[in-house]
Amino acid sequence: MRKKVKGFTLVEMIVVITIIGILSGVLVPSMIGYVKKAKVAVAIADAKTIKTAVESSLMSRFVINGSHEDVSGAFNKVLYLDQNKKVADRKKEAVGAFTNKSWYNYKKKIKNGGASQIVDTVIAAGLDEAFSEKWDAGGKGLNPLLYGSSGTCADYLKKEDTNFGLVVVYNTDFTVRMLQIYRRGILVTYINDEYIANTNKEAHFVGTNIWSTIYTDTGNTSSEELYKISLSNKQVGMDGKLGGWY
């Protein structure tokens, strides 16, 4: 004689569903939080890899191997160290910069000549070696710094039809002064020996804004050192005058 199999009663089903609902309410947010933290950790790790790749490639070419190429002209970008009302009176620091526009020229083999392009080629080759994944050259060669005030990082990727946005500002000793990398919805900024991750949809590149705004976007407070520092959209021309850059 077959035993009669007893199923769940309606009350038991409701209890089970309720328990599953409670567990889901507790576990799902935690899992989402863990996933987000993991993505941020990967993004920061990538930023560190980029910094190391840039510095090691530049050091190898121009310091360790003692290249005789004159690349002093590559340090023609203007870094303002204060916010004096009179721009002419502001303290300035000479820096170089590598952006998506530099990468675009490298990938498309566009030759502009000059010291900046020599350094750009070294940086681009270093990044190529450091990452096996595809870095899209984009479709227009736009500079992401243009999206510091009038647009977001996401706007830039859509406009340029690319999968990343990169800004590297380097010193005359070939160390990275500041770096921004935006990929997969996360903007990581390296400044003042810190890596700041911003997952906000409104995240933007620094552009001509003061660097302390990057901290503000993440709800943190920047160090006093960064309250007045900004990257100009000007560069020093052959005649010594400030001209257009991005």
N, C-alpha and C positions, 0 to 999 in steps of 0.2 A: 504494500500500500504506500502510495506516494505521500510524503510529508507536505503539508500545505505551507507554501512560502509566504511569510508575512511581510508586507511592504511597509513603507513609511506612512504614518498617518499624516493628515494635513497639518496638524499642530507641530509634529516633528519636522516636517519640511520647512515650515515657517521659522522654526527655531534655528535650523541649519542655515537657511538663507540669511537670517539676521546675523548669525555669528560670522558668516563669510563677509557680509557687508561691513561689520565692525572691523574685522581684520583688514579688509581692503582699505578702509578709511584711515587706518593706522599705518599700514605698510606702504601703500602706493606713494604718499607724499615723501616718505623716507627714501624710497627707491629713486624717485625723481630727483631728490636732493643729492643722493649719492652719484647718480649719473651726471648731474650738472657739475659737481665737484670734480669728477673724473675728467670731464671735457675741459674744464678750466686748467686742471693739472697738465693735461696733454698740450694745451695751447701755450702755457708758460714754458713747458719743456721745449717746444718748438722755437719759441722766442730765444731761449738760451742757446739753442743749437745755432740759430741764425747769428746771434752775437758772436759766438765762438768762431763760426765759419768766416764771418767778415773780418774779424780781428786777426785770425791765424793766416788767412790768405794775404791780407795786406802786409802783415809783419814779415811773412815769408818772402814776399816779393821785394819789399822796399827797405827792410831792416836787416833780416838775417842774411839774405842773398846780396844785399847791398847794391840794388839796382841803381844804375847811373842816370835813370830817366828823371827829368825835372818835372815833378808833379805838384810843385808849389802852387801852380795856377788852379789846381782842383779845389783849393781851400778859398773859394771865392764867394761862399754863402755868408750871410750876415746873421749873427746871433746877438740879439740885444740883451744886455745884462741888467738893464734898468728900464724904467718907463718914464724917463724925463719927458716933459711935455714937448720940448724941442727935440725932434728926432736927431738933428745934427749933433746935439750935445750928449746923446746916449752913449754909454760905454758899449763897445762892440767886441765880439770875438770872431775870428775867422774859422769857419768850419767847412767841411765838404758834405755833400748829401747824395744818397742813392735812393731813388724811388722807382715806382712802376715805369715811369717814363724812361729811366735809365735801362731798366730790364727790357722794355719794348725795343729800344734802339739796339740793344745787344742781340736779342732774338731775331730781329728783322735785319740785322747786319747793316744798320744805318750808321754811316761814318760821319761824325761831325768834327773829328780831330780834336786836338787839345788835351791838356792834362786831365780834365774831368773824365773824359772818355777812357783814358788809360786806366784810371782807378776804377771806373765803373766796370770795365771788362774783367778786372781782377776779382772784384766783388761778385759779379754774376757767375763767373767760373767757379768760385768758391761755394756759392749756394747750389749750383748744379751738382757739385761733387758731394755736398752734404745731404742732399735730399734725392731719393729715388723717384718720388712722385712727380707728376707733371705740374709745372708752374705755368699757367696760361699767360701768354704774352699780352693778351687783351686785343682790342680791335682798333683803338684810336691813339694810344700812347698818352693818355691823360695822366696828370700828376695828382695823386690822392690828396695832397695838401690843399688842393682847391676845395675839398669837401670838409674844411675845418669849421666854417661858419655857415655856409649856405646849404649844406647837405650832410647826410649821414654816411657811414661806411657802407651800409647796404645800398644806398643810392649810387655810390661810386662803382661798386661791383656790377650793378645792373647797367649803368651808363657805359662802363668800359667793357662790359661783357667778359669779365675775368673771374677767377676764383680766389683772388687774394688782393690785398692792398698792403704795400710795404713802404715804410719810410725809415731810412737809416741816416743818422747824422753822426759824422766821425770827426775826431780831433786831428790836429797836425801830427800827433804821435801815433796815429793810426789805431786809436782805441775808439770804441763806440761811445758817443756822448749821449745819444738818445735814439730809441728805436720804437717803431710801432708796426705791428703786424695784425692784420684783420683777416681771419679765415673762419669758416663754419660758424658764423654768428658771434664770434668772440674777438674783441679788440684787446690785445696785450700791449701795454706801453712799458718800456724800460727807461727809467730816468732816476737819477739820484741813487743808483745802486739798488733800485727796487723794481719788481715786476708787478704791474697793476693790471688786473683783468677786469674788463667791462663787458657784461653780457646784455646790457640794455639795448633795445632795438634802436634807440636814438644815439648810440655811440658814434663819435665823430673823430676824425683825425685832428691833430693839433692845429694845423694850418698856421695862421698868424695869431692865434689865441695864445694867451699866457699858459705855460705848461701846467700851472696849478689847476687849471680847469679840468684836466684829466682826472685829478683826484676828486674834484667836486662832482663829476659825473658818476662816480662810484659811491658817493656818500661819505667819502673820507676827507681828511684835511691834509693838505700838502705841507711840506716843510717850508719854513720862511724863505729859504734859499730860492725857491721856485716861484715866489709871488711876482717877481718882476721879469723873469726870463722869457723871451719869446723868439721865435724863428721868423725872420723877415721874409717877405716875398720878393726881396731884391737880391741882386748879386753884384759883386764888384766887377766892372767891365775892364777891358784892356786899357781904357783911358783913366782908370781909377775912379770913375763915377759909378753910382748905383743905378743899375738898369733892371729890366724885367727878368724874372726867373720863371715862376709858375703862375 
